[in-house]
Amino acid sequence: MNKKYQLILLILVFLAVAGAVTWYLVAQNAAALPVLHPVGTIGEQERWLMIITVLLSAVVVIPVYFLLFIFAWKYRDTNPNAKHTYLPEWKHSRAAEIAWWLVPAIIIFIIAIITWRSSHTLDPYRPIHSSVPDMNIQVVALDWKWLFIYPDLGIASVNQLEFPEKTPLHFHLTADAPMNSFWIPRLGGQIYAMPGMDTQLFLIASSTGSFHGLSANISGNGFAGMNFTAKSDTPEEFSSWVEAVRQSPNHLTLSAYQDLAKPSEYQPVQYFSAVANGLFQDIVMKYMMPGVEKMFEASGTPSMSGMQMTGISSASASSTSRKTASSSGVSSSSAPGSVLETETSVQTGSSSSTTAQTVKPKMKPMNAGMPGMPMNMNE
Amino acid sequence: MNIFSLFGKLSWNVFPTNPIAIGGALTVVLSGVGILLLITFLGRWKWLYREWLTSLDPKRIGVMYIIVSFVMLFRGGVDAIMMRTQQITSVGASHGILSANHFQQVFSAHGSIMIFFVAMGLTFGIINVILPLQIGARDVAFPLLNSMSFWMFFGGAMLLNLSLVLGEFSTAGWLAYPPLSELYYSPGVGVDYWIWSLQIAGIGSLLSGLNFLITIFKMRAKGMTLMKMPVFVWSVLGAMSLVTFAFPILTVTLALLYLDRTIGTHFFTAGAGGNMMMYVNMIWAWGHPEVYILILPAFGVFSEIVPVFSRKRLAGYTSMVLSIFAIVFLSFIVWLHHFFTMGAGADVNAFFGIMTMVIAVPTGVKIFNWIFTMYRGHIRLMTPMLWFMGFVVLFTIGGVTGVLLGVPAADFQLHNSLFLVAHFHTMIVSGVLFGYFAGIMYWFPKIFGFKLNERLGNLSFWCWTIGFMGAFIPLYILGFMGATRRLDHYSTGLGWQPLFIVAGIGVAIIVLGVFFQLLQIIVSIKNRRKNKDTTGDPWDGRTLEWSTSSPAPFYNFAVLPVVKKRDDFWRVKMEREEGKEGEKPVYRPFEMPKNSATGLLIAFFAFLFGFGAVWHLWWLLILGLLGVVITAIVRISNDETHFTVTVEEIEKIESSRSHKQYA
């Protein structure tokens, strides 16, 4: 193929791809392109940020493309004029040199200012200004599902997140599983949910709708099934949903939680009409050092040396699959040595506190079934 | 567990059980056995051992690096095809061809292989082949260490491939974030395979880095001051300084993770005071410089190709050098941009975001300088130049998407989505791979004495470029559609399947491109007499490697060149045109290192060590360690490591070559 036509072909391929992408992005409906059609101020600002950045970059990129193809065309050796234009010793032009250090630097300087400001205004931890008070939601990433606790309402749900529209949502996130990333593309950016950590995120939905939510960080076998529905409701819809949840016979006691925390894939939606007090904090704190020591005392093993010994021997339990390993971790929690009886009051979902019931399950502390602690595996 | 156990974690259950995995295992075993049988059948063992396996000639070591990289590219490519097939077929009620666990092994292996055993292998391969020639040296500073580095790389690759046959590979992704990669969540041997194949290859890379750094500082031809070095050498200098500072971090991180998994320490565990975020910081403190370790030498390759094919000097040499070191410096203070979503706070995120964007400035300067090298040139649009054009077109897209990802608040919406996957593939494929493909085409005649077929090279370029766009542009869109990476299944309503199918077609076109590359090599070998390079300078080159004959003799230069200017060979050619003939060369005897099996042996014992560490065969681990130490002691006790090349030999070799070296 003639070299000249190769250049034209390269330009055509590039234009065709650019055209196809543009057509596709325009032709798709809003729901299919959640990042580009967000519902809510956080997502909208993040989208504008992307658009501005791309436009500013275009100031540098478009000249690059033009120069590349014009030079390749004009100075190709098969061009009859090439002999006249050839300047083999041309190597430097101070003006040009300054231009291509300076122009990109100016563009980057502008983007840097935008970056600095947007990093602060769109900081996930920054509350959203609104006349409506925040709705608190605690998110726990489990193997492999999402648990949503509404601390102010005393209810919880699995893989179903509902909230009233135009209400700032204040998420606290943690994981009782490997690191996950919490993402509702139509509402806005994500944040990691990590064991032993409490991260925060503010989002808001400007209208009603049902959005896809998922985990963006690999967490094991059932990772692809960690989807949830994020539903933005009118206030009436939301109250009736809360009522529906409160009809659920299930209470999220500590033992119910421990059952729930066992690995499961493609978990269906589940509702809990009551939640153990301070459950979220317990889940965060179970990874902390003092808890571990308590556990050692309870199980009667000497602390650090015992840790290493059991660590080594647990390594020999090699061929156990992850599932069996973690379930044995949970079942070890019922081992007699580690039982500490605690009374846990459970807040019911009922709006009037008069009907509040107190469940007194017999259970040991949360940290007994702690993942990340191999010693559980050989009990 | 008994530390004296003879079989460690090995048992009869370690062999794969599902049909696809058995297919993989059989492919590895059969191709391995097939190669061994073929060599035996052809009676080439002695030749192979003498001429290649024990060779300390950096050109041969470089060729071996490139061959291993292509074999691993094949394996990583098969992984890619499996991933695409899974994501096309696993929609709604169907769960595709792979189980979730198998799919996760596949993408973990794909990433690890492509970075450590393809991109790194090509990087070191090209550097080995060309760097000593370009600085007018006969060898690298430490030839034996160089051979050892290669064999460590090979050992790591083999350990990784062994995971197909015995046991399993990691399911925790190519960087194995804890706590997923900790024993509790990954109790099998997969993560240990990952740790030790990277550890062994990584130590090889670290030693290589030091070796080339010292080679550049100590072995340059007389008169070649730093500012007279070719830009490829500068870029290698930059990349190798990165290796020297970054790879120790990787070594430590992997070692700590292994301790966590083996003796129950808690560096990165979820509980007991472990801190997984520390791991993520450490791995990226290595991981980001790693990206530049791969890309800088590729930039260097383009800095050689563009001037030669434009028949013009490189524009803005000083700018090019400055931009390399700006990149080197900045690449160490941007690692946090890989996890803006960890909640580090606005100030920290903004700092790392801005530093990330600042890198775009020196990178942009390099692109402008290459383009202005073409300005008023006499451009031959041959395949290496086409790779360059394709690189600029695609890499610029990668640059824009990179700036986009570098804005923390925008990254919140794009992080870990397929947009991110598309971005880094754009950087690594169009930057690193295209660069090295161009470099292989360009320097092939210097190593083998004949040019590669232009037409097939051209076809492979077009397949790669169009296939690349087909395979990765849809992923950018899928990112906007909210698709995250590493999903082995998704529901129908999301509408992702059509784009995955387009991406699959793109991959098929890339496969066609690889096919043309293989065909190109076969056809070129067949027609080698026709494409023979008799001049030593087939492209009208500018740098020292073109001043010696093709293929370059094992000692590179019969008389070491003396450099007066940048692009010194160009100067010599110009002076020759003006009628100034060089003096007749006067040969003097010199010493070259003898072949040695030490590197091969040390890597073999390191492999045993790694295998023992993976399967908890502590006796094998100790044996491997002892083997390494004893081999090293035996080598150190050997004083007869060099031989003298006499004047008669030089004259014999030089007169048999069609091209006379310039003096």
Interface residues (C-beta under 8 A of the other chain):
Chain A: M1 K3 Q6 L7 L9 L10 V13 F14 V17 A20 V21 Y24 L25 Q28 A32 L33 P34 V35 L36 G43 Q45 E46 R47 L49 M50 T53 V54 S57 A58 V60 V61 V64 Y65 L67 L68 F71 A72 Y75 R76 D77 A82 K83 T85 Y86 L87 P88 E89 W90 K91 H92 S93 A96 E97 W100 W101 P104 A105 I108 I111 A112 I114 T115 W116 S118 S119 H120 T121 L122 D123 P124 Y125 R126 P178 M179 S181 W183 P185 R186 G188 G189 Q190 I191 Y192 M194 P195 G196 M197 T199 Q200 H212 L214 S215 A216 N217 I218 S219 G220 N221 G222 F223 A224 G225 N227 E265 K286 Y287 M288 M289 G291 V292 M307 Q308 M309 T310 G311 I312 S313 S314 A315 S316 A317 S318 S319 T320 S321 R322 A325 S326 G329 N367 M370 P371 G372 M373 P374 M375 M377
Chain B: M1 N2 K9 S11 N13 A100 N101 Q104 T171 A172 G173 Y177 P178 P179 L180 E182 L183 Y184 Y185 S186 P187 G188 V189 R261 T262 I263 G264 T265 H266 T269 A270 G271 A272 G273 G274 M276 M277 S310 R311 K312 R313 L314 A315 G316 Y317 S319 F339 T341 M342 G343 G345 A346 D347 N349 A350 G353 I354 M357 V358 A360 V361 G364 V365 I367 F368 N369 I371 F372 M374 Y375 R376 G377 H378 I379 R380 L381 L386 M389 G390 V392 V393 T396 G399 V400 V403 L404 G406 V407 P408 A409 A410 D411 F412 Q413 L414 H415 N416 S417 N458 W462 T465 I466 M469 I473 Y476 I477 G479 F480 M481 G482 T484 R485 R486 L487 D488 H489 Y490 S491 L494 G495 H616
